[in-house]
Amino acid sequence: MFAKCLVFAVFSTLTLALANDDLFLYRFRGHILKTNGKYEIVATLADSYKEPDGNADNVLATGSWDQTYNITGWSVLEIKTAENQTNIDQVYSAGLLEGQFTQELTCMQWQNTITNICVNRTDFCGKLKNFFLTQLNWIYMQIDTHPNDEYWHQINLLLVQLNGLIDGYQNKSRGPRKELEDPLGFFLFQVLASIDDIAVHLGFQNISRHDSCSALIKILPDNKDVFVSHATWDDYNSMLKVLKRYTMPLKRTSAANSWSHDFYMTGPANLTVIETTIDNYNEDLYRNINPISIPEWMRVVVANRLATSGKEWVDKFFIFNDGTYNNEWMITDFKQFTPGTPPKPGFLTVAEQMTTYHESADMTEMLNNKSYWASYNNIYFPDFRNISGEEAMVKEKGPALYSWQNSSRAKIFRRDHGKVIDLPTMIHMMRYNDFKHDELSKCNCTPPYSAVCGATDAKITSYELMQHFSLVAVAGPTTDQQVPFIWSQSDFDKRVAHIGHPDKWNFKPFTPTWILS
């Protein structure tokens, strides 16, 4: 039903999207059936879709897919699984439907961001594959050894869901299973942010994949509301993005999860989970990375599914830590906030990882005292600043990039957070980039102000928005102080893959409409 992974199909989709801005033309609906043990994918354009019989007991999942990135800057995925089905069938069918819906977008994203990782790097990718095989084989053994353990049950479900996604993409419903055929296949999408750390651990120094981000948690005047926001900084070729919502009433845990990159909302726990990457300048710490562990992406989803508080999220997340993708995590618990009163203890939990070490604390008191918490890729906890080598970098190269208190973004947030009084001013804060005029942002760049990476979005939610499990998202580099980014006018248009991208990135704030009750 969907276009194959061919360049002409991508261009055809782009032309259609530019010719007509009717969002409904790009909405697909679908469901998964299981009859006599066989799985069937039903998916089509929404205007020709027929809802399955509501009383049928063979409907495993239903879903909606808006492939609207050329109109809004985002595609939107919604999957809902049936409560009367087993956990295994729920997650496998969720993967099947997502893989089918996102087939074209996945193909383009693979070509833009993954396909060159192993080009002319045979030695590196051979060792990377062995690392992942060791890790996955250990995980399979733990799942088999602990069949009644909830943690390992959740890990198993994630692998089954990933295999479902692969099957949906390939139009082959091979059935639930945990074993992956190729650790350098779709698995790379999941572990992409960890690859550079693993590369250093394996003795390779020229693999650079980490993104950077900014985050701001802001209490409005009179405690009217609390905003939680995140801006991803990444290579521009990664800008084909999806806002996702999964409603999966799994036995032993009932959870709805909504997310985009680095930004998660969970229910009924009413948690938001965001992160910014922090850097390790101490190469000795890379020795701690260990394949006898759980990859970061798995630990995030398991913590999201099982945790009901910030502290519990931290406790779940750091089990079997693999030591890669060092981040500062911020978990906000909206159960601890009532509009008109200050957030209660436990509202904001901050955790940092430095390879296999981690530290966390309840930072609600500081949030209340300052009315904001900002995060900008600098380490907060003093011990971690020392063991990571970042404090030494302040002394060696100055505070602008390395100081938690006095880096450029720390100063910008401290100077401007008071201007945030409502949603429009919060969006403006997270899209701010006046690098040609703001003394805190200027740099002596050669060539001047030319880069293939930067802030590529902003996502914002709040107490009010969380009541509807909603958010506001803006795609692409900022246009607040800058002209819109246009691929064809950039000096890297011909050398950076951006298959399927809109040429001009000039999108307004967008709120997805969830249609599955």
C-alpha positions in Angstrom: 0.0 0.0 0.0 2.9 2.4 0.7 5.5 3.5 -1.7 8.7 1.4 -1.9 12.0 2.8 -0.9 12.7 4.5 -4.2 13.8 8.0 -5.0 11.0 8.6 -7.5 8.4 7.7 -4.8 9.9 10.2 -2.4 9.8 13.0 -5.0 6.2 12.1 -5.9 5.2 12.3 -2.2 6.9 15.7 -1.9 5.2 17.1 -4.9 1.8 16.1 -3.7 2.3 17.5 -0.3 3.4 20.9 -1.7 0.5 21.0 -4.1 -2.3 20.5 -1.4 -2.2 21.4 2.3 -5.3 19.3 3.2 -4.0 17.3 6.1 -6.7 14.6 5.6 -5.2 13.6 2.3 -2.2 12.3 4.1 -4.0 10.4 6.9 -3.9 6.6 6.9 -5.8 4.3 9.1 -5.3 0.6 9.8 -5.5 -2.3 12.1 -4.0 -5.7 12.8 -6.1 -9.0 12.7 -5.1 -12.4 14.0 -7.0 -15.3 12.5 -6.0 -18.9 13.0 -2.7 -17.8 14.3 -1.8 -15.6 11.3 -1.4 -11.9 11.5 -2.9 -9.6 8.9 -2.1 -5.9 8.3 -5.0 -3.8 7.0 -4.0 -0.2 6.1 -5.3 2.3 3.7 -6.1 6.0 3.2 -8.4 7.2 5.9 -11.2 8.2 3.5 -11.5 4.6 2.3 -10.9 2.9 5.6 -13.5 0.6 7.2 -13.4 0.2 11.0 -13.2 -3.4 12.2 -16.1 -5.0 14.0 -16.0 -3.6 17.5 -17.1 -6.9 18.9 -14.5 -9.0 17.1 -12.0 -10.7 19.3 -9.3 -11.0 16.6 -8.5 -7.2 16.4 -5.1 -6.7 18.1 -4.4 -3.1 17.4 -5.8 0.0 15.5 -3.8 3.0 14.4 -3.6 6.3 12.6 -0.8 7.8 10.6 -0.6 11.4 9.3 2.4 11.7 6.9 2.3 15.5 7.1 5.9 16.5 7.6 5.8 18.7 4.4 2.8 20.7 5.8 3.3 20.9 9.6 7.0 19.8 9.9 5.8 16.6 11.7 4.3 13.2 11.0 1.9 11.9 13.6 1.6 8.2 14.7 -1.1 6.9 17.0 -1.4 3.2 18.0 -3.9 1.6 20.4 -3.8 -2.0 21.3 -6.7 -4.2 22.5 -7.0 -4.8 26.2 -8.3 -8.4 25.7 -5.1 -9.5 23.9 -1.9 -10.9 25.4 1.0 -8.6 26.1 3.0 -10.3 23.3 0.3 -9.8 20.7 -0.3 -6.2 21.8 3.3 -5.2 21.3 3.9 -7.3 18.2 0.8 -5.8 16.5 1.8 -2.3 17.6 5.2 -2.8 15.9 3.6 -4.3 12.8 1.3 -1.4 12.3 3.9 1.2 12.9 6.3 -0.5 10.5 3.7 -0.5 7.8 2.6 3.1 8.3 6.1 4.5 8.5 7.6 2.5 5.7 8.4 5.4 3.4 9.6 7.8 6.1 11.8 5.1 7.7 13.5 4.4 4.4 14.2 8.0 3.9 15.5 8.5 7.4 17.7 5.4 7.0 19.3 6.9 3.9 19.8 10.3 5.5 21.2 9.2 8.9 22.2 5.5 9.0 23.4 4.2 5.6 26.9 5.7 5.8 27.9 4.6 9.3 29.7 1.5 8.1 31.0 2.9 4.8 34.8 2.4 4.7 34.7 1.3 8.3 34.7 -2.5 8.0 36.9 -3.0 11.1 34.8 -0.7 13.3 31.5 -2.2 12.2 32.7 -5.7 12.7 33.7 -5.0 16.3 30.5 -3.0 16.8 28.4 -6.0 15.6 30.3 -8.3 18.0 29.6 -5.9 20.9 25.8 -5.9 20.1 25.7 -9.6 19.6 27.3 -10.2 23.0 24.8 -7.8 24.5 21.8 -9.2 22.8 22.8 -12.9 23.5 23.1 -12.0 27.2 19.7 -10.3 27.2 18.1 -13.3 25.5 19.6 -15.6 28.2 18.3 -13.3 31.0 14.8 -13.3 29.5 14.8 -17.1 29.3 16.2 -17.5 32.8 13.7 -15.1 34.4 10.3 -15.8 32.8 8.3 -14.4 35.7 10.4 -11.3 36.4 8.5 -8.1 35.4 11.7 -6.2 34.3 12.8 -9.0 31.9 9.2 -9.4 30.7 9.3 -5.7 29.7 12.7 -6.1 27.9 11.3 -9.1 26.0 8.2 -7.0 25.0 10.5 -4.3 23.5 12.4 -6.8 21.4 9.1 -8.4 20.2 7.8 -4.9 19.3 11.0 -4.1 17.4 10.7 -7.3 15.4 7.0 -6.4 14.7 8.2 -3.0 13.4 10.7 -4.8 11.1 8.0 -7.2 9.9 5.6 -4.3 9.2 8.3 -2.5 7.2 9.1 -5.6 5.2 5.5 -6.6 4.7 6.2 -10.0 6.3 4.2 -11.0 9.4 6.5 -13.7 10.7 5.1 -13.7 14.2 6.3 -12.6 17.7 9.9 -13.4 18.6 12.7 -11.7 20.6 15.8 -12.6 18.6 16.9 -10.0 16.1 18.3 -11.2 12.7 20.8 -8.4 12.3 22.2 -6.1 15.1 23.3 -3.7 12.4 19.8 -3.5 10.9 16.9 -1.6 12.5 18.6 -2.0 15.8 20.9 0.8 14.7 18.0 3.3 14.8 17.6 2.6 18.5 21.3 2.7 19.5 22.4 5.5 17.2 23.2 7.9 20.1 25.4 5.3 21.9 27.6 4.4 18.9 30.2 7.1 19.5 30.8 6.1 23.1 31.0 2.4 22.1 33.5 3.4 19.3 35.8 5.1 21.9 35.5 2.0 24.1 36.5 -0.2 21.1 39.5 2.0 20.3 38.0 4.2 17.4 38.2 7.9 17.8 36.6 9.3 14.6 33.0 8.3 15.1 30.9 11.3 16.1 27.1 10.9 16.6 26.0 12.7 19.8 23.3 15.3 19.6 23.0 18.3 22.0 19.9 19.8 23.4 18.5 22.6 25.6 15.7 22.2 28.1 13.8 24.5 30.4 11.3 23.8 33.1 9.6 27.1 34.1 7.0 28.0 36.8 4.7 30.7 35.6 3.9 33.8 37.8 1.6 33.0 40.7 2.2 29.2 40.1 -0.4 29.4 37.4 1.2 26.6 35.4 4.5 24.8 34.9 6.0 24.5 31.4 8.3 21.6 30.4 10.2 22.2 27.2 13.0 20.7 25.1 14.8 21.6 22.0 16.8 19.0 20.1 20.1 20.0 18.6 21.2 17.6 15.9 22.4 17.3 12.3 19.9 18.8 9.9 19.7 15.6 8.0 17.8 14.1 10.9 14.8 16.4 10.7 12.1 13.9 9.4 10.4 13.5 12.8 7.4 11.8 14.2 5.2 12.6 17.2 4.0 9.3 18.6 1.3 8.1 21.0 1.0 4.5 22.1 -2.0 3.3 24.3 -1.2 -0.2 25.3 -3.1 -1.7 28.3 -0.5 -4.3 29.1 -1.2 -6.7 31.9 0.7 -5.7 35.1 1.2 -2.2 33.8 -1.3 0.1 32.1 0.4 2.9 30.3 -0.1 5.5 27.6 3.1 7.0 26.2 3.6 9.9 23.9 7.0 11.0 22.7 9.2 12.6 20.2 13.0 12.6 20.3 14.3 13.1 23.9 10.8 14.1 25.1 8.4 11.6 26.7 5.0 11.9 28.4 3.6 8.9 30.4 0.2 8.1 31.8 -1.5 7.4 34.1 1.7 8.3 36.0 1.6 11.9 34.6 5.3 12.1 34.2 7.4 14.0 31.6 10.9 12.8 30.9 13.4 14.9 29.0 17.2 14.9 28.7 20.2 16.8 27.5 23.5 15.1 26.6 26.6 15.7 28.8 30.1 15.1 27.7 32.9 12.9 29.1 36.4 14.2 28.8 38.0 11.4 30.8 38.9 8.6 28.5 39.6 6.2 31.3 35.8 6.1 32.0 35.1 4.6 28.6 36.7 1.4 30.0 33.5 1.0 32.1 31.3 0.4 29.1 30.2 -3.2 29.1 28.1 -5.3 26.7 26.8 -7.3 29.6 24.1 -4.6 30.1 20.9 -3.2 28.7 21.0 -0.5 26.0 20.0 3.0 26.9 16.9 3.1 24.7 15.5 0.0 26.3 16.1 1.3 29.8 14.2 4.5 29.0 11.1 2.7 27.7 11.0 0.2 30.6 11.3 3.1 33.1 8.6 5.0 31.3 6.3 2.0 31.4 6.9 0.9 35.0 7.7 4.1 37.0 5.1 6.2 38.9 7.4 8.8 40.3 10.7 10.5 39.5 12.6 8.5 42.0 11.2 5.3 40.8 12.0 6.2 37.2 15.6 6.8 38.2 15.8 3.5 40.0 14.4 1.6 37.1 16.5 3.4 34.5 19.9 2.7 35.9 19.4 -1.1 36.2 22.0 -2.8 34.0 23.4 0.6 32.8 25.5 0.0 29.7 27.6 3.2 30.3 26.7 4.9 27.0 24.9 8.1 26.0 25.6 10.2 29.1 22.7 12.5 29.8 21.2 14.8 32.4 17.7 13.5 32.9 14.8 15.6 34.2 11.6 13.8 35.3 8.6 16.0 36.3 5.7 14.4 38.2 2.6 16.5 37.5 0.8 14.6 40.3 2.8 16.9 42.6 1.5 20.1 41.2 -1.8 22.0 41.6 -2.2 25.3 39.8 -2.0 28.2 42.2 0.4 26.5 44.6 4.1 25.7 44.4 5.1 22.3 43.1 5.4 19.7 46.0 8.6 17.7 46.8 9.1 15.1 44.2 7.9 17.2 41.3 11.3 17.6 39.7 13.9 14.8 39.9 17.3 15.4 38.1 19.6 12.5 37.4 23.0 12.5 35.7 25.0 9.6 34.2 28.7 9.5 33.6 29.3 6.1 32.0 28.4 3.5 34.7 28.2 6.1 37.5 25.0 8.0 38.3 23.7 10.6 40.8 20.2 12.0 41.3 18.4 14.4 43.6 15.0 16.0 44.1 15.5 19.5 42.7 12.0 20.8 43.4 13.1 23.2 46.1 15.7 24.8 43.8 13.0 25.0 41.1 10.6 26.8 43.4 13.3 29.2 44.7 14.5 30.2 41.2 11.2 29.6 39.3 13.1 27.7 36.6 15.5 24.8 35.9 17.5 25.0 32.7 19.7 22.3 31.1 22.2 22.9 28.3 24.7 20.0 28.0 26.8 21.0 31.1 27.1 18.8 34.2 25.4 20.0 37.4 26.6 17.6 40.2 30.0 18.7 41.5 31.5 15.1 41.7 30.5 14.4 38.1 32.0 17.7 37.0 35.3 16.5 38.4 35.4 12.8 37.3 34.2 13.7 33.8 36.9 16.3 33.3 34.5 19.1 32.5 35.6 21.3 35.4 39.2 20.9 34.2 38.0 22.1 30.7 36.7 25.3 32.3 40.2 26.1 33.6 41.8 25.1 30.3 39.4 26.7 27.8 37.1 29.0 29.7 33.5 28.9 30.9 31.6 29.7 27.7 31.1 26.0 26.7 32.0 24.1 29.8 30.6 25.9 33.0 27.3 24.9 34.5 27.0 28.4 36.1 28.6 30.6 33.5 28.3 29.0 30.1 26.7 31.0 27.4 23.3 29.2 27.5 23.3 29.3 31.3 23.6 33.1 31.1 20.9 33.3 28.4 18.4 31.3 30.4 19.2 33.2 33.6 18.8 36.5 31.8 15.6 35.7 29.8 13.5 33.1 31.8 11.6 35.9 33.5 10.2 36.9 30.1 8.2 33.6 30.0 4.6 34.4 31.1 2.5 32.2 28.7 2.8 29.6 25.9 3.8 32.1 23.1 6.7 33.5 25.2 7.8 30.0 26.2 7.9 29.0 22.5 9.9 32.2 21.8 12.3 31.3 24.6 13.0 27.9 23.3 13.4 29.1 19.7 15.7 32.0 20.6 18.8 32.2 18.5 20.1 35.8 17.9 23.6 34.6 17.3 24.6 37.6 15.1 23.7 40.3 17.7 23.5 38.7 21.2 26.9 39.0 22.8 26.4 35.7 24.6 25.8 33.9 21.3 28.4 35.4 19.0 31.3 33.3 17.8 34.4 33.8 15.7 33.5 31.3 13.1 35.3 30.3 9.9 33.4 30.2 7.6 31.0 32.6 9.4 27.9 31.0 10.8 27.7 28.0 8.6 26.8 24.6 10.0 25.0 21.4 9.2 23.6 21.0 12.7 21.8 23.1 15.3 18.5 23.3 17.1 16.0 21.4 14.9 12.8 21.6 16.9 11.0 22.6 20.2 8.5 20.6 22.2 6.5 22.0 25.1 3.9 20.7 27.5 2.4 21.9 30.7 0.0 21.0 33.5 -2.9 22.2 31.4 -1.7 20.4 28.2 -1.0 17.2 30.2 -4.6 17.0 31.1 -5.2 16.1 27.5 -1.9 14.3 27.0 -1.0 17.0 24.6 2.0 19.2 23.6 3.0 22.0 21.2 5.8 21.2 18.8 7.7 23.4 16.3 9.8 21.7 13.6 13.0 22.9 12.0 15.6 25.6 12.8 14.3 28.7 14.3 12.7 31.5 12.2 12.2 33.9 15.2 15.4 35.9 14.6 16.6 34.2 11.4 15.3 33.7 7.9 13.9 30.2 7.3 16.4 27.5 6.6 16.3 26.5 2.9 18.3 23.4 1.8 18.7 24.5 -1.8 20.2 27.8 -0.7 22.6 26.3 1.8 26.3 25.7 1.1 25.9 22.0 2.0 22.8 21.1 -0.1 24.7 18.8 -2.4 26.9 17.0 0.2 24.4 16.3 3.0 21.7 13.7 2.4 18.2 15.0 3.0 16.0 12.8 0.9 12.3 13.6 1.3 12.9 16.8 3.3 10.9 20.0 2.6 13.3 22.4 0.9 12.1 25.3 3.1 11.7 24.9 6.8 9.2 27.5 7.9 6.6 25.8 10.1 4.3 27.2 12.8 3.7 25.7 16.3 1.7 22.5 15.9 -0.5 20.5 18.3 -1.4 16.9 17.2 -5.0 15.8 17.3 -5.3 12.3 18.8 -8.2 10.5 17.2 -8.2 7.1 19.0 -10.2 7.2 22.2 
